[in-house]
Amino acid sequence: MKHFAIVIVVALLAIAVLLFLYNPGILEDVWLWIVGLIGVIISAIKSAIEGLKNLFKSDQKEVNSIKQPETVKNASPSQPDLAIITQANEEYRKSISEYKIRINDLESQINVLESKLSSTLPKDEFNGTTLSVIRYFDDGETTLGLLFIDNKYFCYTLEDTYREVKVKGKTRIPKGTYNLDFNRFDTSLTLKYRKTRPWFTYHLHVQNVPGYEGIYIHSGSTHEHTEGCLLVARSIYSDDAKSSIFNSKVTFEALYKQLKTKLDAGERLRIIYYDEDFMNYSLLNNKAS
């Protein structure tokens, strides 16, 4: 194949030489044809450049034709607006200040509550770990509380509000003592949790609650995530408008791993819910003493 190509090239060169020898003017014709082709190419390039320039100029004209907003003179808010803003800022600072005071007062009483819990636990033969939930605030939608493990503070809690007549999915469970164990069934919710939480096996189930089913401990932010369950978190926010908790997922994971270790070892768990009167009674007694 190579030899054939070489033969073709040599033959073409021979033909070109013979044409030049017998017709010397052909070289001039070829040269003129090449020059003419180059001229056409250059002309086409120039036309393309000019077209692009014209297109850019027309786009720029359209941009410039858009009316720019006029600079507003005296753009500062009027005096009534300033008064409203100032008042709102003052109310916000006041609410935050009062909130910090409430939280600081609450946290300063943790040691008192730990002591009261150790002295008020049921005198029975229970041999295992006791979780205690002390409810301290109910805004009509949400109940906030504190979670203790064997009388040692662990985190904040959030539940639904108290209702004299139960409303499904919107009512906290009654105060009392309940068993705490895994709900050892592969429910759809259990399988969903396992997909996103490698450390998760089964839900922590508050058992034998009269009139309630599927009461779990899990993560969440507001009463809309509870449906009667207990949410846990390290920090809270509460005012007249809304109560919520933060860092719930991290807190729940830490609690879950701690309790899972106990359950896997065969240890018994129970959880005791105290209503708001327990805290008031404990703090009043502490002040009296």
Residue pairs with C-beta under 8 A, 6 or more apart in sequence:
19 26
20 26
20 27
77 85
95 239
99 237
99 238
99 239
102 238
103 236
106 136
106 146
109 283
109 286
110 146
110 153
112 282
112 283
112 286
113 134
113 146
113 148
113 153
113 279
113 282
114 148
114 151
114 152
114 153
116 278
116 282
116 285
116 286
117 132
117 134
117 148
117 151
118 151
121 130
121 151
121 272
122 177
122 272
126 268
126 270
127 268
128 262
128 267
128 268
128 269
128 270
129 149
129 150
129 259
129 262
129 267
129 268
129 269
129 270
130 149
130 150
130 151
130 269
130 270
130 271
130 272
131 147
131 148
131 149
131 180
131 269
131 270
131 271
131 272
132 147
132 148
132 149
132 151
132 271
132 272
132 274
133 145
133 146
133 147
133 148
133 157
133 230
133 271
133 272
133 273
133 274
134 145
134 146
134 148
134 274
134 278
134 279
135 143
135 144
135 145
135 157
135 159
135 172
135 175
135 273
135 274
135 275
135 276
135 278
135 279
136 144
136 145
136 146
136 276
136 279
137 143
137 144
137 145
137 238
137 243
137 276
138 144
138 161
138 162
138 276
139 161
139 238
139 240
139 243
140 161
141 160
141 161
141 223
141 243
142 158
142 159
142 160
142 161
142 222
142 223
142 242
142 243
142 244
143 158
143 159
143 160
143 161
143 162
143 172
144 156
144 157
144 158
144 236
144 238
144 243
145 156
145 157
145 158
145 159
146 153
146 155
146 156
146 157
147 153
147 154
147 155
147 156
147 157
147 232
147 255
148 154
149 258
154 232
154 255
155 232
155 233
155 234
155 251
155 255
156 232
156 233
156 234
156 235
156 236
156 245
157 230
157 231
157 232
157 233
158 220
158 221
158 222
158 223
158 226
158 230
158 231
158 232
158 233
158 236
158 243
158 244
158 245
159 172
159 173
159 223
159 226
159 228
159 229
159 230
159 231
160 169
160 170
160 171
160 172
160 223
160 226
160 227
160 228
161 170
161 171
161 172
161 223
162 171
162 172
162 275
163 170
163 171
163 172
166 211
166 212
169 227
169 228
170 223
170 227
170 228
171 228
172 226
172 228
173 206
173 209
173 212
173 215
173 228
173 273
174 209
174 210
174 273
175 273
175 274
175 275
176 209
176 272
176 273
177 270
177 271
177 272
177 273
178 206
178 207
178 208
178 209
178 270
178 271
178 272
178 273
179 206
179 207
179 208
179 268
179 269
179 270
180 204
180 205
180 206
180 207
180 217
180 259
180 269
180 270
180 271
181 204
181 205
181 207
181 263
181 269
182 201
182 202
182 203
182 204
182 205
182 263
183 190
183 202
183 203
183 204
183 205
183 214
183 216
184 202
185 202
187 203
189 203
190 202
190 203
193 200
193 203
194 200
194 201
197 253
199 253
199 256
199 257
199 260
200 256
201 260
203 216
203 217
203 218
204 216
204 217
204 218
204 256
204 259
205 214
205 215
205 216
206 215
206 216
206 217
206 229
206 230
206 271
209 215
212 228
214 228
214 229
215 228
215 229
215 230
216 229
216 230
217 229
217 230
217 231
217 232
217 252
217 255
217 256
218 229
218 230
218 231
218 232
218 252
219 231
219 232
219 233
219 248
219 249
219 251
219 252
220 226
220 229
220 231
220 245
220 248
221 231
221 244
221 245
221 246
221 248
222 242
222 243
222 244
222 245
223 243
225 231
231 245
231 248
232 245
232 248
232 251
232 252
232 255
233 245
233 246
233 247
233 248
233 251
233 252
234 246
234 247
234 250
234 251
235 245
235 246
235 247
236 243
236 244
236 245
236 246
237 243
237 244
237 245
237 246
238 244
259 269
262 269
263 269
